[in-house]
């Protein structure tokens, strides 16, 4: 559900391959966008309310 317009300034994410998250991705070779490959790890992510 979306209740407001998209705001690029509020876009957030974490690095998909962050080992501290503990996910075992069943993947071979992957292609990651430049934008997604520069996301922070969970421990370095910005905290917001």
C-alpha positions in Angstrom: 0.0 0.0 0.0 1.3 3.4 -0.9 -0.1 6.5 0.9 2.2 9.2 -0.5 4.1 10.1 -3.6 7.5 8.4 -4.2 10.4 10.4 -2.8 13.9 9.6 -4.0 15.3 11.5 -1.0 13.6 8.9 1.3 14.7 5.8 -0.6 16.7 3.3 1.6 18.2 -0.1 1.3 20.9 -2.5 2.6 23.4 -4.6 0.7 21.7 -7.8 -0.4 24.8 -9.9 0.2 25.5 -8.6 3.8 26.6 -11.7 5.6 25.4 -10.4 9.0 21.8 -10.8 7.8 22.4 -14.6 7.5 20.6 -15.3 4.2 22.0 -18.1 2.0 21.1 -17.0 -1.5 21.0 -20.0 -3.9 22.5 -18.0 -6.7 25.3 -18.5 -9.2 26.6 -15.5 -11.0 24.6 -12.4 -10.3 24.2 -9.0 -12.0 23.8 -6.1 -9.5 23.1 -2.5 -10.5 25.7 0.1 -9.5 23.1 1.7 -7.2 22.4 -1.6 -5.4 26.0 -2.6 -5.1 26.8 0.6 -3.3 24.2 0.1 -0.5 25.5 -0.1 3.0 25.6 -3.2 5.2 23.0 -3.4 7.9 25.4 -2.3 10.6 26.3 0.8 8.5 22.8 1.6 7.4 21.2 5.0 8.3 18.7 4.6 11.2 15.5 6.5 10.8 12.1 6.8 12.5 
